[in-house]
C-alpha cells in the first residue's frame, strides 16, 4: 500500500470521526435546549398554579372570615331566642303557680264559708272519712236510721234529714291551705238543733260554677302562653343581607387598596404552595424564592435554600402572584434554581452515555482500522523483505549450481575425475540447501493452514539436544562459538514430534550464533518445574528492546542487526518455533536486554 494512499485513508477517517463527534455534540446541545424548554415550561406552569391557588386561598380566607361573622350573628340570635323562650316558660310557670294558688285559696275560702254555715245551723259537726261515711250508710253497722245528705242549695238553704241521737258532739277543724289534694266531697256528721238527731252532710270540695270558672281561667292562660310562644318562635329577626352577603362582603374587602401583600399571604404558605406544585411537575430541586412589590420593587420576604442571602438572577423565573388584582399591588414572585443545569444533565445522562459509548465505539473502530492498515503496511513491507531475502537465499545456491554445471561442460574438467567429483558435491550440497529453504517455507504455509500434522512419540530431550549440538559443531566452529550444555533436569521425557522439535532447537541455537558480534557464547540449560520440562537457550549477543521482544514471534519480522550485515534469513524461524511449541501444548518466553544478550525459555509438558 502506497504511503500517499495510507495518509489519504487516515485523513478521511479522521474527518469522518470528527464529523460524527460534531454531530454528537450538536445532538447533545439540541437535547439540552429541549430539556431546558421543557423545564421552563413545567416551572412556568407550576408558578401559574401557585398564583391561581394563592388568589383562591385569598378569596377563601375572606369568605371564611365573613362566613364566621355571619355564623356568630346567627348563633347570637339563636341563643337570644332560646333565652326568651326559657323566660316565657318560666313566666308561664310562675303565673300558673300563682293562679293555682289563688284558685286553691278561693276553694278553701269557699269551704270555710260552707263549714261556718254548717257549724251555725248544726250541732257538733265533725268531718268524717269516706269509710266512716259509708259505714253510717249501712244500717246493719250504723246506729243511724236515716241517711240524710245535707247540703246547701243555690240559696244557701240547708237540706235536713232525720237522724238518730247516737253520736256525741265533737270538736271540728277549720279548713286551711293544704298542699295535698282535697277529696271530691267533704263528709260531715252533724246533729240537729231541734231533736239532736245525727245527720250526714256532704259538701263538694269545689262546686260546679267554680270549677267552670277555674277551667276558663286555665284555658285563657294556656292560650296566652301558646300565642306568646308561637309569636316568639316565629319572630326570626332577619339578619341584614347587605351586611352579611358573604360573596359581596369578601369582594368589597378584596377590593380595598390598603391591605399589604405580606398580610394577604405568608412566606410559609407560599413556600408550601411552591413545593407542592413543583413536586407535581417532578421537580425536586432546591430553590430560592422572594416576593417583591410590583410597583416599589422592594423585597417583602425571601427564602434561600443554602443560607446565602444573595439573590441570584440566573436560572430565575417570575410571575404575578395576584394577577387578577387591578387596583391593589399584585406582587411579583421570583423563583431561582441553582442546580438547574445539574438536573438537566442528569436527565440527559442516558443520552450522553449512549453518545459517549457510540463515540468510543467509533474511536475504537477507527483505531483498530488504523492499526490494521499500519499492520498490513508493515506486513507488506515484511513480505517484500521476505521475498528479497528469499530471492537472495535462492539465488546463491542456484548461481552456484549454474557455475558448477557450466564447469562440468568444460572438456578439460571432464577429463579430471577429481574435479568432477568436487563439482558434483557442490551441486549436491547447494541442491540440499535449496531444498531446505523450500521445505522451511512450505512448513510455515502448512502451519498457517493447520495442515501440518505432528507425530506424538516419547522423546528424550537431553539426547535430542546433544544430537542437535553435535550436528551444528562445524557451523559453530566457523564462528569460534562456545556451546555450554547444562542439562540438569531430572525428568526429560516429553511427547512430541522429534523432527520438528529438533528444528526448534536448531533455530534457537542458530539465532544465538548469528546475532552475536564477537565469538558467540551459547548456554543450554534444562530443569523441571512442576509437570514441565524447561529448556533455556542463552546468548550474549546484540539483544533486543522491549518493543522488539513483543514482535519477535511475528511472521516475517526480523530484528534490525545494526553492524551485522551478513545475517541472512526469511523472518520465519521464530514464528515457526512458536507455532510448533504451541501445537505441542507448550509455551515459549523471551527475556532480552539490548547489547547484553537474550534468553529463550521453552516449556514442554512432561510425558
Beta strands, then each sheet from edge to edge (+ up, - down):
strand 1: 122-128
strand 2: 149-150
strand 3: 185-192
strand 4: 198-204
strand 5: 288-292
strand 6: 299-303
strand 7: 316-320
strand 8: 332-336
strand 9: 457-460
strand 10: 482-487
strand 11: 493-496
strand 12: 521-529
strand 13: 532-539
strand 14: 587-593
strand 15: 597-605
sheet 1: 1+ 3- 4+ 2+
sheet 2: 6+ 5- 8+ 7-
sheet 3: 9+ 11-
sheet 4: 10+ 12+ 13- 15+ 14-
end
